[in-house]
Amino acid sequence: MTTDPAAARPQFPFEVRHGDVWKIALPASLAFITEPIVGLVDITVIGRLGDAGLLGGLVLGALVFDVIFSMAYFLRIGTAGLTAQAVGSRDPRDGLLHVARALVLGLAIGIAMIVLAWPMLWAANRLLGAEGGVAAALADYFNFRIWSAPFVLINYALLGWFYGRAAATTGMMLQMLLHGINIIASIWFVYGLGWGVPGAALGTVLGQVVAALLGLALFTRHYGGLGAILRAIAPGELLDPHAVQRMLGLSRDLMIRSMALMGAYAWFAAQGSRMGEVALSANAILLNLLMVVGFFLDGIAQAAEQLSGKAVGANWRPAFDRAYGLSFQWGLIIAVGLGIGWYFAGGAVIGFMTTNGEVHAHAMTYLPIAALCALTFMPAFVYDGILVGTTLNVVMRNGMVVSLLVFLLAAFILQPQFGNWGLWAALHVWFLARGGIYWWALERRRGGLFTA
């Protein structure tokens, strides 16, 4: 440790190497990649039934939960950033108070979601324009999957704590277990038991429950049991007004950011729905392939998050600058490789995912412009990680809202002229706008993160 008499905070120097990035990024990528694979499996097991209405309902149902749960995603990203900074500042409790507050809040929000299930489903039908068989399948999926809400949010908080401590291997294990159970159970429930769309939803519920229980067991064991955790938290600490105010401010901004993020995807899906079941299903397949690419890149973003947060907590700018550069270097390499792989392998994957000839042909038409997303959204992903680690939540919130407005403007201009081509082009505009706004804002604030 080095100290400067004029410094406001102590400094804890450390180095960032290529290996440090990949120590986090590789297990995180392997874990994250299982999430869109679950979506691909659910779409495939329902899509191969040959009913576009069932497939459309499941796609919209999954999207609804992406939107709902994204509003509480601050539990993961906020906990990760705060925990990484606690580790950098040598907090002997490894961010215990941050994750404890997140767990309590997550449980309360999850229960509230179950209570408000009916109005949320009604709003989803109205906003997404679901009708007929699509609406029926959406209701079947929603009414079962909503019971996973408390467990999903507990998992968010725990994963934020694990990744904030750079325990990426543990996070990987939990996520792979969650999604492995989901995949196996969904296939069995749909094909083995003939439960259809509800079976796909129940597979997701089962995976979330098992992962939450195991995650809680690992969390309590780290501190020596529940009793040790309760003894480690002094009376009043959990509800310390300053800390709670900081958490709520961070949560508010990240919630707005997540709502804007998922609002853009929801609007994109709704536009596809209004073009018919075939366009909806084809765009959904391509978006799920995009998520596969995105979760590979999210491994690099996770490394940027933990290392930049640790650098801020340690008050050591050389580590931050190094993490910044290495994250973008590897992000670009991965994005180019994945984009090329997506373009050349996309046809085979699409053919496996659906037996509907119209959906297959529609998806193949727009494969080239969709595959280009691998490159255009890379900067936004890496900046997301850096901004989470530095807890620059206002920058994330404002940048996402402004870029959403840019996306909607681009879509209103391009889609009437070019149809689905214009809709995908607007998505590229959105990705590039996010990356550009984040770069500009971070460059203005980078120096203020540290005291000399």
C-alpha positions as CSV (number, residue, x, y, z in Angstrom):
1,M,0.0,0.0,0.0
2,T,1.2,3.5,-0.8
3,T,-0.1,6.7,0.7
4,D,0.2,10.3,-0.3
5,P,-0.3,13.0,2.4
6,A,-2.3,15.1,-0.1
7,A,-4.4,12.2,-1.3
8,A,-8.1,11.9,-0.3
9,R,-7.9,8.1,-0.4
10,P,-5.2,5.5,0.1
11,Q,-3.8,3.8,-3.0
12,F,-3.4,0.0,-3.5
13,P,-1.3,-0.6,-6.6
14,F,-1.8,-3.7,-8.7
15,E,-1.1,-4.8,-12.3
16,V,-3.6,-5.9,-15.0
17,R,-2.4,-8.5,-17.5
18,H,-3.9,-10.4,-20.4
19,G,-4.3,-13.3,-18.1
20,D,-6.2,-11.3,-15.5
21,V,-8.7,-10.4,-18.2
22,W,-9.2,-14.0,-19.3
23,K,-9.3,-15.4,-15.8
24,I,-12.6,-13.6,-15.5
25,A,-13.7,-13.4,-19.2
26,L,-13.4,-17.1,-20.1
27,P,-15.5,-18.6,-17.3
28,A,-17.9,-15.7,-17.5
29,S,-18.3,-16.2,-21.3
30,L,-18.9,-20.0,-20.8
31,A,-21.5,-19.2,-18.2
32,F,-23.2,-16.4,-20.1
33,I,-23.4,-18.4,-23.4
34,T,-25.7,-20.9,-21.7
35,E,-28.3,-18.2,-21.2
36,P,-29.1,-17.6,-24.9
37,I,-28.7,-21.3,-25.6
38,V,-31.7,-21.8,-23.2
39,G,-33.6,-19.4,-25.4
40,L,-32.5,-21.3,-28.5
41,V,-33.6,-24.6,-27.0
42,D,-37.0,-23.3,-25.9
43,I,-37.6,-21.8,-29.4
44,T,-36.4,-25.0,-31.0
45,V,-38.5,-27.4,-28.9
46,I,-41.6,-25.3,-29.6
47,G,-40.6,-24.3,-33.1
48,R,-40.2,-27.9,-34.2
49,L,-43.8,-28.5,-33.3
50,G,-44.6,-26.6,-36.5
51,D,-47.1,-24.1,-35.0
52,A,-46.1,-20.5,-35.6
53,G,-48.6,-19.3,-33.1
54,L,-47.1,-21.3,-30.3
55,L,-43.6,-20.2,-31.3
56,G,-44.7,-16.6,-31.4
57,G,-46.4,-16.8,-28.0
58,L,-43.3,-18.3,-26.4
59,V,-41.0,-15.7,-28.0
60,L,-43.2,-12.8,-26.7
61,G,-43.5,-14.5,-23.3
62,A,-39.7,-14.8,-23.0
63,L,-39.4,-11.2,-24.1
64,V,-41.9,-10.1,-21.5
65,F,-39.8,-11.7,-18.7
66,D,-36.6,-10.2,-20.2
67,V,-38.3,-6.8,-19.8
68,I,-39.7,-7.4,-16.4
69,F,-36.5,-8.9,-14.9
70,S,-34.4,-6.3,-16.6
71,M,-36.0,-3.7,-14.4
72,A,-34.4,-5.5,-11.4
73,Y,-31.1,-6.2,-13.1
74,F,-29.5,-3.5,-11.1
75,L,-29.4,-6.2,-8.3
76,R,-26.6,-7.9,-10.3
77,I,-24.8,-5.1,-11.9
78,G,-25.0,-2.7,-9.0
79,T,-23.9,-5.4,-6.5
80,A,-21.0,-6.3,-8.8
81,G,-19.7,-2.8,-9.1
82,L,-20.0,-2.0,-5.4
83,T,-18.4,-5.4,-4.5
84,A,-15.5,-4.9,-6.9
85,Q,-14.8,-1.5,-5.4
86,A,-15.0,-3.0,-1.9
87,V,-12.4,-5.6,-2.9
88,G,-10.1,-3.0,-4.4
89,S,-10.3,-0.9,-1.2
90,R,-9.4,-4.1,0.9
91,D,-12.8,-4.4,2.6
92,P,-12.3,-7.4,4.9
93,R,-16.0,-8.5,4.5
94,D,-15.8,-8.8,0.7
95,G,-18.8,-6.5,0.2
96,L,-21.1,-8.4,2.6
97,L,-23.4,-5.4,3.2
98,H,-23.9,-4.7,-0.5
99,V,-25.0,-8.2,-1.3
100,A,-27.1,-8.5,1.9
101,R,-29.1,-5.4,1.0
102,A,-29.5,-6.7,-2.6
103,L,-30.8,-10.1,-1.4
104,V,-33.5,-8.5,0.9
105,L,-34.6,-6.1,-1.9
106,G,-34.6,-8.8,-4.5
107,L,-36.8,-11.1,-2.4
108,A,-39.3,-8.3,-1.8
109,I,-39.5,-7.3,-5.5
110,G,-39.9,-10.9,-6.6
111,I,-42.9,-11.4,-4.3
112,A,-44.4,-8.1,-5.6
113,M,-44.1,-9.4,-9.2
114,I,-46.1,-12.5,-8.3
115,V,-48.8,-10.4,-6.7
116,L,-49.0,-8.1,-9.8
117,A,-48.9,-10.9,-12.3
118,W,-52.3,-10.4,-13.8
119,P,-52.0,-6.6,-14.6
120,M,-48.5,-7.3,-16.0
121,L,-49.9,-9.9,-18.4
122,W,-52.7,-7.6,-19.4
123,A,-50.2,-4.8,-20.2
124,A,-48.0,-7.2,-22.2
125,N,-50.9,-8.3,-24.4
126,R,-51.9,-4.7,-25.1
127,L,-48.4,-3.4,-25.8
128,L,-47.2,-6.3,-27.9
129,G,-50.4,-6.7,-29.9
130,A,-50.7,-10.5,-29.2
131,E,-53.8,-12.1,-30.6
132,G,-55.4,-15.5,-31.1
133,G,-53.0,-18.4,-30.7
134,V,-50.1,-16.1,-29.9
135,A,-52.0,-14.5,-27.0
136,A,-53.0,-17.9,-25.6
137,A,-49.5,-19.3,-25.7
138,L,-48.2,-16.1,-24.2
139,A,-50.6,-16.5,-21.2
140,D,-49.7,-20.2,-20.7
141,Y,-46.0,-19.3,-20.6
142,F,-46.4,-16.2,-18.3
143,N,-48.7,-17.8,-15.7
144,F,-46.1,-20.5,-15.0
145,R,-42.9,-18.7,-15.3
146,I,-43.9,-15.8,-13.0
147,W,-43.3,-18.1,-10.0
148,S,-39.6,-18.0,-10.7
149,A,-39.4,-14.2,-9.9
150,P,-38.0,-14.3,-6.3
151,F,-35.4,-16.9,-7.3
152,V,-34.3,-15.0,-10.4
153,L,-33.7,-11.9,-8.3
154,I,-31.9,-13.8,-5.6
155,N,-29.6,-15.2,-8.3
156,Y,-29.0,-11.7,-9.7
157,A,-27.8,-10.5,-6.3
158,L,-25.6,-13.5,-5.7
159,L,-24.0,-13.5,-9.2
160,G,-23.2,-9.8,-8.8
161,W,-21.4,-10.6,-5.5
162,F,-19.5,-13.6,-7.1
163,Y,-18.4,-11.7,-10.2
164,G,-17.6,-8.5,-8.2
165,R,-15.1,-10.7,-6.1
166,A,-13.7,-12.1,-9.4
167,A,-15.1,-15.5,-8.4
168,A,-16.0,-16.1,-12.0
169,T,-15.6,-19.9,-11.9
170,T,-18.2,-20.1,-9.1
171,G,-20.5,-17.8,-11.1
172,M,-20.0,-20.0,-14.2
173,M,-20.8,-23.1,-12.3
174,L,-24.1,-21.7,-10.9
175,Q,-25.2,-20.4,-14.3
176,M,-24.3,-23.5,-16.1
177,L,-26.2,-25.6,-13.5
178,L,-29.2,-23.3,-13.8
179,H,-29.4,-23.4,-17.6
180,G,-28.4,-27.1,-17.8
181,I,-31.4,-28.0,-15.6
182,N,-33.6,-25.6,-17.6
183,I,-32.6,-27.2,-21.0
184,I,-33.0,-30.8,-19.8
185,A,-36.3,-30.1,-18.0
186,S,-37.8,-28.1,-20.9
187,I,-37.1,-30.9,-23.4
188,W,-38.5,-33.5,-21.1
189,F,-41.6,-31.5,-20.1
190,V,-42.4,-30.5,-23.7
191,Y,-41.6,-33.8,-25.5
192,G,-41.6,-36.4,-22.8
193,L,-44.7,-35.2,-20.9
194,G,-46.4,-33.3,-23.8
195,W,-46.8,-30.1,-21.7
196,G,-46.1,-27.7,-24.6
197,V,-45.4,-24.1,-23.8
198,P,-46.1,-24.4,-20.0
199,G,-43.5,-27.2,-20.0
200,A,-40.8,-24.8,-21.4
201,A,-41.8,-22.3,-18.7
202,L,-41.6,-24.8,-15.9
203,G,-38.1,-25.9,-17.0
204,T,-37.0,-22.3,-16.4
205,V,-38.6,-22.2,-13.0
206,L,-36.9,-25.4,-11.9
207,G,-33.5,-24.2,-13.0
208,Q,-33.8,-20.9,-11.1
209,V,-34.9,-22.5,-7.9
210,V,-32.0,-25.0,-7.8
211,A,-29.4,-22.3,-8.6
212,A,-30.7,-19.9,-6.0
213,L,-30.6,-22.5,-3.2
214,L,-27.1,-23.6,-4.1
215,G,-25.9,-20.0,-4.5
216,L,-27.3,-19.2,-1.0
217,A,-25.5,-22.2,0.4
218,L,-22.2,-21.2,-1.1
219,F,-22.7,-17.6,0.1
220,T,-23.4,-18.5,3.7
221,R,-20.5,-21.0,3.7
222,H,-18.0,-18.3,2.6
223,Y,-18.8,-16.4,5.8
224,G,-18.9,-19.4,8.1
225,G,-22.7,-19.9,8.2
226,L,-25.8,-17.8,8.6
227,G,-25.0,-17.1,12.3
228,A,-21.5,-15.7,11.4
229,I,-23.2,-13.4,8.8
230,L,-25.6,-12.0,11.3
231,R,-22.8,-11.4,13.8
232,A,-20.7,-9.7,11.1
233,I,-23.3,-7.1,10.5
234,A,-23.6,-4.6,13.3
235,P,-27.0,-3.4,14.4
236,G,-28.2,-0.6,12.0
237,E,-25.5,-1.3,9.4
238,L,-27.8,-3.0,6.9
239,L,-30.2,0.0,7.0
240,D,-27.5,2.7,7.2
241,P,-29.2,5.8,5.7
242,H,-26.2,6.9,3.6
243,A,-25.5,3.4,2.2
244,V,-29.2,2.8,1.5
245,Q,-29.5,6.1,-0.2
246,R,-26.5,5.3,-2.4
247,M,-27.9,1.9,-3.2
248,L,-31.3,3.2,-4.1
249,G,-29.9,6.0,-6.2
250,L,-27.7,3.5,-8.1
251,S,-30.7,1.1,-8.4
252,R,-33.0,3.8,-9.8
253,D,-30.5,4.9,-12.5
254,L,-29.7,1.3,-13.5
255,M,-33.4,0.4,-13.5
256,I,-34.1,3.3,-15.9
257,R,-31.2,2.2,-18.0
258,S,-32.4,-1.4,-18.1
259,M,-36.0,-0.3,-19.0
260,A,-34.7,1.8,-21.9
261,L,-32.5,-1.2,-23.0
262,M,-35.3,-3.7,-22.9
263,G,-37.8,-1.1,-24.2
264,A,-35.7,-1.0,-27.4
265,Y,-35.8,-4.8,-27.9
266,A,-39.5,-4.9,-27.0
267,W,-40.3,-2.2,-29.5
268,F,-38.2,-4.1,-32.1
269,A,-40.1,-7.3,-31.4
270,A,-43.5,-5.5,-31.4
271,Q,-42.7,-4.1,-34.9
272,G,-41.9,-7.7,-36.0
273,S,-45.2,-8.9,-34.5
274,R,-47.1,-6.2,-36.5
275,M,-45.5,-7.6,-39.7
276,G,-47.0,-11.0,-38.9
277,E,-46.2,-14.3,-37.2
278,V,-43.5,-15.2,-39.8
279,A,-41.6,-11.9,-39.4
280,L,-41.9,-12.1,-35.6
281,S,-40.5,-15.6,-35.5
282,A,-37.7,-15.0,-38.0
283,N,-36.6,-11.8,-36.2
284,A,-36.7,-13.7,-32.9
285,I,-34.4,-16.4,-34.2
286,L,-31.9,-13.8,-35.4
287,L,-32.1,-11.9,-32.1
288,N,-31.4,-15.0,-30.2
289,L,-28.4,-15.7,-32.3
290,L,-27.3,-12.1,-31.6
291,M,-27.7,-12.8,-27.9
292,V,-25.3,-15.8,-28.3
293,V,-22.7,-13.4,-29.7
294,G,-23.5,-10.8,-27.1
295,F,-23.0,-13.2,-24.2
296,F,-19.5,-14.1,-25.5
297,L,-18.7,-10.4,-25.5
298,D,-20.3,-10.1,-22.1
299,G,-17.4,-12.1,-20.7
300,I,-15.0,-9.4,-21.7
301,A,-17.4,-6.8,-20.3
302,Q,-17.5,-8.8,-17.0
303,A,-13.7,-8.6,-16.9
304,A,-13.8,-4.9,-17.6
305,E,-16.4,-4.5,-14.9
306,Q,-14.4,-6.2,-12.1
307,L,-11.0,-4.9,-13.0
308,S,-12.1,-1.3,-13.5
309,G,-14.2,-1.4,-10.3
310,K,-11.2,-2.9,-8.4
311,A,-9.0,-0.1,-9.8
312,V,-11.4,2.6,-8.6
313,G,-11.6,1.0,-5.2
314,A,-7.8,0.8,-5.0
315,N,-7.5,4.4,-6.3
316,W,-5.0,3.2,-8.9
317,R,-5.4,4.7,-12.4
318,P,-2.7,2.7,-14.2
319,A,-4.7,-0.5,-13.6
320,F,-7.8,1.2,-14.8
321,D,-6.2,2.4,-18.1
322,R,-4.7,-1.0,-18.7
323,A,-8.0,-2.8,-18.1
324,Y,-9.7,-0.3,-20.4
325,G,-7.3,-1.0,-23.3
326,L,-7.1,-4.7,-23.0
327,S,-10.9,-5.0,-22.8
328,F,-11.3,-3.2,-26.1
329,Q,-8.5,-5.1,-27.7
330,W,-10.0,-8.5,-27.0
331,G,-13.5,-7.3,-27.6
332,L,-12.7,-6.3,-31.1
333,I,-10.9,-9.6,-31.9
334,I,-13.8,-11.6,-30.5
335,A,-16.5,-9.5,-32.3
336,V,-14.9,-9.9,-35.7
337,G,-14.5,-13.7,-35.2
338,L,-18.0,-14.2,-34.0
339,G,-19.5,-12.1,-36.8
340,I,-17.8,-14.1,-39.4
341,G,-18.8,-17.4,-37.7
342,W,-22.4,-16.2,-37.4
343,Y,-22.6,-15.3,-41.1
344,F,-21.3,-18.6,-42.4
345,A,-22.9,-20.9,-39.8
346,G,-26.2,-19.1,-39.5
347,G,-28.0,-21.0,-42.2
348,A,-27.4,-24.3,-40.6
349,V,-28.5,-23.1,-37.2
350,I,-31.6,-21.5,-38.5
351,G,-32.5,-24.7,-40.3
352,F,-32.2,-26.6,-37.1
353,M,-34.2,-24.1,-35.1
354,T,-37.4,-24.1,-37.2
355,T,-39.1,-26.5,-39.6
356,N,-41.4,-23.8,-40.9
357,G,-40.3,-23.0,-44.5
358,E,-41.5,-19.4,-44.5
359,V,-39.8,-18.5,-41.2
360,H,-36.6,-20.1,-42.4
361,A,-36.6,-18.2,-45.7
362,H,-37.4,-14.9,-43.9
363,A,-34.6,-15.4,-41.4
364,M,-32.0,-16.2,-44.1
365,T,-32.9,-13.0,-46.0
366,Y,-31.9,-10.8,-43.1
367,L,-29.0,-12.9,-41.9
368,P,-26.3,-10.6,-43.4
369,I,-27.4,-7.4,-41.7
370,A,-28.1,-9.3,-38.5
371,A,-24.6,-10.8,-38.4
372,L,-23.0,-7.3,-38.7
373,C,-24.4,-6.5,-35.3
374,A,-21.5,-8.5,-33.8
375,L,-19.2,-5.7,-34.7
376,T,-21.4,-2.6,-34.2
377,F,-22.5,-3.4,-30.6
378,M,-19.1,-4.4,-29.3
379,P,-18.2,-1.0,-28.0
380,A,-21.4,-0.6,-26.1
381,F,-20.9,-3.9,-24.3
382,V,-17.4,-3.1,-23.1
383,Y,-18.4,0.4,-22.0
384,D,-21.3,-1.2,-20.1
385,G,-18.8,-3.2,-18.1
386,I,-16.5,-0.3,-17.4
387,L,-19.4,2.0,-16.3
388,V,-20.8,-0.7,-14.0
389,G,-17.4,-1.2,-12.4
390,T,-16.9,2.5,-11.8
391,T,-20.6,2.9,-10.7
392,L,-21.1,5.8,-13.2
393,N,-24.8,5.0,-13.1
394,V,-25.9,8.5,-14.3
395,V,-23.8,8.2,-17.4
396,M,-25.3,4.7,-18.1
397,R,-28.8,6.0,-17.5
398,N,-28.5,9.1,-19.6
399,G,-26.6,7.4,-22.4
400,M,-29.1,4.6,-22.7
401,V,-32.1,7.0,-22.8
402,V,-30.5,9.2,-25.4
403,S,-29.5,6.3,-27.6
404,L,-33.0,4.9,-27.3
405,L,-34.4,8.1,-28.7
406,V,-31.8,7.9,-31.5
407,F,-32.9,4.3,-32.3
408,L,-36.6,5.2,-32.4
409,L,-35.9,8.2,-34.7
410,A,-33.8,6.0,-37.0
411,A,-36.6,3.4,-37.1
412,F,-39.3,5.9,-37.8
413,I,-37.2,7.2,-40.8
414,L,-35.8,3.9,-42.1
415,Q,-38.6,1.2,-41.5
416,P,-41.3,2.9,-43.7
417,Q,-38.8,3.1,-46.5
418,F,-37.0,-0.2,-46.2
419,G,-39.3,-2.5,-44.1
420,N,-37.5,-5.1,-42.1
421,W,-34.2,-4.0,-43.6
422,G,-34.8,-0.5,-42.1
423,L,-35.7,-2.0,-38.7
424,W,-32.4,-3.9,-38.5
425,A,-30.5,-0.8,-39.8
426,A,-32.0,1.2,-36.9
427,L,-30.7,-1.4,-34.5
428,H,-27.2,-0.8,-35.8
429,V,-27.7,3.0,-35.3
430,W,-28.7,2.3,-31.7
431,F,-25.6,0.2,-30.9
432,L,-23.3,2.8,-32.4
433,A,-25.0,5.7,-30.7
434,R,-24.6,3.9,-27.3
435,G,-20.9,3.3,-27.8
436,G,-20.3,6.9,-29.0
437,I,-22.2,8.5,-26.1
438,Y,-20.5,6.3,-23.5
439,W,-17.0,7.0,-24.9
440,W,-17.6,10.8,-24.9
441,A,-19.0,10.8,-21.3
442,L,-16.3,8.5,-19.9
443,E,-13.4,10.5,-21.4
444,R,-14.8,13.6,-19.6
445,R,-15.0,11.8,-16.2
446,R,-12.1,9.4,-16.2
447,G,-9.6,11.6,-14.3
448,G,-12.1,12.4,-11.6
449,L,-12.3,8.7,-10.6
450,F,-8.9,8.9,-8.9
451,T,-7.1,11.1,-6.4
452,A,-3.3,11.5,-6.9
